[in-house]
């Protein structure tokens, strides 16, 4: 029984080594962080009367912060600094704002 477990572990280690080196046909090696490398898209919102920048969707923010939320700018920004620059046109982060009813 113990020998079978050792053989299984050795086989798994060998397969992992082959996958990681790209020598196993049909299987592409991927870095461990491959699924988490998507860049955040920042958006400028009016949340409860104040300008905020967030990377969550409008529905997610409404779900967590209430219905008094709207998107001030239809654009999405790759960097936080670009989103802050856009928010400055409306008074900057924390400035008062109003959602159309």
Secondary structure, DSSP 8 states (H G I E B T S, - for coil): -HHHHHHHHHHHHHHHHHHHHT-STT-----TTGGG-----BEEEEETTEEEEESS-HHHHHHHH-S-EEES-S--BSSHHHHHHHHHTTT-TT-B-----
